[in-house]
Amino acid sequence: MRLTPTNMSHHEQITEFISGQSFGVVGASAERNKYGNKVLRRYMQLGLQVVPVNPNAETIEGLQAVASLADISPAPHGISIITPPHVTERIVPQAIALGIRHIWMQPGAESEDAIATCKAAGINLLHSGPCILVEKLPVGRS
């Protein structure tokens, strides 16, 4: 049986998500106490290629920031979203249009509409609880 987001376990979803090499952090913050910064640093600690997405920053944690997902070329394997739900609702269709198939809505970023949009598009979606900062990640990535 081929695994799809609808029949994968939570662990399989995380393994599939983290198996990529390039990621975007939408809502990355230059303020180290903010979750957008902590999530960005987690990707860096894992040794993964990551791009901070923040239209109001030039660099974050020494990385060149971009204003939007469309500014990342080629499109990343997956993204973490750390934005208010109404912003997440705008980000999700952009990500899908760019061919991004893995989305992790960090706690507080979720909205019912954004979740439904991801599910309808067959996205590998993590939401409503798991946070990359606390999840036990697959061996070799932590």
C-alpha positions in Angstrom: 0.0 0.0 0.0 1.3 3.4 -0.9 1.4 5.8 2.0 -0.6 9.0 1.6 -1.2 11.7 4.2 -4.6 10.2 4.9 -3.2 6.8 5.9 0.1 7.7 7.5 0.6 7.5 11.2 1.7 10.7 13.1 5.3 9.3 13.2 5.3 8.5 9.5 4.1 12.0 8.7 6.9 13.5 10.7 9.4 11.2 9.2 8.2 12.1 5.7 8.2 15.8 6.5 11.7 15.9 8.0 13.1 13.6 5.2 13.6 16.7 2.9 16.6 18.8 2.7 15.2 22.3 2.2 12.6 24.1 4.4 11.0 27.5 4.8 10.0 29.0 8.1 7.1 31.4 7.5 6.8 33.8 10.3 10.5 33.6 11.2 11.4 36.3 13.7 14.7 38.1 14.5 13.6 38.1 18.2 15.2 35.1 19.8 12.5 34.7 22.4 9.8 34.3 19.7 8.7 30.9 18.4 9.4 32.0 14.9 13.0 32.3 15.8 13.1 29.1 17.9 11.7 27.0 15.1 14.2 28.5 12.7 17.0 27.6 15.0 15.7 24.1 15.4 16.1 23.5 11.7 19.6 25.0 11.9 20.4 22.6 14.8 19.3 19.7 12.6 21.7 20.8 9.9 18.9 21.4 7.4 18.8 24.0 4.7 16.3 26.6 5.9 15.2 30.0 4.7 13.5 32.4 7.0 10.3 34.0 5.5 9.6 37.5 6.9 8.8 40.5 4.7 10.2 42.9 7.4 13.7 41.3 7.8 16.9 41.2 5.7 18.6 38.5 7.8 17.6 36.3 10.7 20.2 34.3 12.6 22.7 35.0 9.9 20.5 33.7 7.2 19.2 35.7 4.2 15.5 36.3 4.8 13.0 36.4 1.9 9.7 38.3 1.8 7.5 35.5 0.6 7.5 31.8 -0.3 7.7 32.6 -4.0 11.2 34.1 -3.3 12.6 30.7 -2.4 14.0 29.0 -5.5 13.6 26.2 -5.9 10.6 25.8 -3.7 11.4 24.0 -0.4 10.4 20.4 0.5 8.4 21.7 3.4 7.5 24.7 5.5 6.7 25.4 9.1 4.1 28.2 9.6 4.3 30.3 12.7 1.7 33.0 11.9 -1.7 34.1 13.1 -4.4 31.9 11.6 -5.7 34.6 9.2 -2.2 34.8 7.7 -1.9 31.0 7.5 -5.0 31.0 5.4 -3.2 33.2 2.8 0.1 31.2 3.0 -1.4 27.7 2.4 -2.7 28.3 -1.1 0.6 30.0 -2.0 2.5 27.0 -0.8 0.3 24.6 -2.7 0.6 26.6 -5.9 4.4 26.4 -5.5 4.2 22.6 -5.3 5.1 22.4 -1.6 3.7 19.1 -0.3 4.7 19.2 3.4 3.3 21.8 5.8 3.7 21.9 9.6 1.4 24.4 11.2 3.0 25.2 14.5 0.6 25.5 17.5 -1.5 28.7 17.2 -1.1 29.0 13.4 -3.9 26.6 12.6 -7.3 27.5 11.1 -10.1 25.2 10.1 -10.0 26.7 6.5 -6.3 26.3 6.1 -6.5 22.7 7.4 -9.3 21.9 5.0 -7.4 23.4 2.1 -4.4 21.3 2.9 -6.4 18.1 3.2 -8.3 18.7 0.0 -4.9 19.1 -1.8 -3.4 15.9 -0.3 -0.7 17.8 1.7 1.3 16.0 4.3 0.0 18.2 7.1 1.0 18.4 10.7 -1.3 20.5 12.9 -3.2 21.0 16.1 -0.6 20.1 18.6 2.8 18.7 17.5 5.5 21.2 17.6 8.9 20.7 16.0 10.5 22.1 19.2 9.1 19.2 21.3 8.6 16.3 18.9 11.0 13.4 19.0 12.4 13.6 15.4 13.6 10.5 13.5 17.1 9.2 14.3 19.9 11.0 12.6 18.1 14.4 12.5 18.2 15.4 16.1 
